[in-house]
Amino acid sequence: MASTKSSEKYSGFTAEERAAMKEHASEEKKAASRRGASRAEKEAAAEQDVLAKIAEMGDTDRVLAERIHKIITEAAPELAPKLWYGMPAYARDGKIVCHFQSAEKFKSRYATLGFSDQAALDDGAMWPAAYALTELTSPAEEQITALVRKAVR
């Protein structure tokens, strides 16, 4: 067993990480409370949750998240919007394919569009699974559309 220097002590999860875990627990409880609803009702409610979370974001993140939501729902309508650790996410058969992480959420200098292992983005032995976003230009929107379409094929 390796020794740990006092300067290398584990300090636990950050406040932002703890908040995200609490949000996830709350999301799971909310989803469980919808068990009697039809699939369409559940998906509509989950999308409203996502839109409400986006509406809470600061201006820069909100603008990015609104556009990302539109791109993903148009490019891959088979993906169901849902919250995932307090972030807008998009799932197929209940499994997250991609998600938007606001810069504000973890006090980062940029927002991120991330893809899970459920996304079919494989390209050789190594490929990107997350992209930094500072603004959405037309070329960036086209790239995101192509990535999302590739992710769900």
Rosetta blueprint (number, residue, H / E / L):
1 M L
2 A L
3 S L
4 T L
5 K L
6 S H
7 S H
8 E H
9 K L
10 Y L
11 S L
12 G L
13 F L
14 T L
15 A H
16 E H
17 E H
18 R H
19 A H
20 A H
21 M H
22 K H
23 E H
24 H H
25 A H
26 S H
27 E H
28 E H
29 K H
30 K H
31 A H
32 A H
33 S H
34 R L
35 R L
36 G L
37 A L
38 S L
39 R H
40 A H
41 E H
42 K H
43 E H
44 A H
45 A H
46 A H
47 E H
48 Q H
49 D H
50 V H
51 L H
52 A H
53 K H
54 I H
55 A H
56 E H
57 M L
58 G L
59 D H
60 T H
61 D H
62 R H
63 V H
64 L H
65 A H
66 E H
67 R H
68 I H
69 H H
70 K H
71 I H
72 I H
73 T H
74 E H
75 A H
76 A L
77 P L
78 E L
79 L L
80 A E
81 P E
82 K E
83 L E
84 W E
85 Y L
86 G L
87 M E
88 P E
89 A E
90 Y E
91 A E
92 R E
93 D L
94 G L
95 K E
96 I E
97 V E
98 C E
99 H E
100 F E
101 Q E
102 S L
103 A L
104 E L
105 K L
106 F L
107 K L
108 S L
109 R L
110 Y L
111 A E
112 T E
113 L E
114 G E
115 F E
116 S L
117 D L
118 Q L
119 A L
120 A L
121 L L
122 D L
123 D L
124 G L
125 A L
126 M L
127 W L
128 P L
129 A L
130 A E
131 Y E
132 A E
133 L E
134 T L
135 E L
136 L L
137 T L
138 S H
139 P H
140 A H
141 E H
142 E H
143 Q H
144 I H
145 T H
146 A H
147 L H
148 V H
149 R H
150 K H
151 A H
152 V L
153 R L
